[in-house]
Amino acid sequence: HQLLGMLHGAEITRCEEAREMQKIKIVNPSGIFSGLGNKTEMKEDHSECISLPEGFQLMCTSFVCENEGMQHNKKSFFGVQFHPEVSGEKGKILFRNFLNICKE
């Protein structure tokens, strides 16, 4: 997420340290975020955040980090600030969505 953003011109900043489950607000429940509803919880482990780079749309946000998830407007580029691999069933849904997009 951070590297993808920085390669596309995002700014990286220090943010509140987050090392636990956080409430994530899904602002665009499509693509890899389909089936997660408008709110979910995901595991965080960071103290840096990135701005939204040009050419990307904001997909989800939280109290800790404004850009929790993003998607490129034209390419199949996705980034998430949180760790779906240790976030339980909701993380599995996100990975299933990603794999389904990769199959297309």
Beta strands, then each sheet from edge to edge (+ up, - down):
strand 1: 12-18
strand 2: 21-26
strand 3: 39-43
strand 4: 46-50
strand 5: 56-61
strand 6: 69-72
strand 7: 78-80
sheet 1: 1+ 4-
sheet 2: 3+ 2- 5+ 6- 7+
end
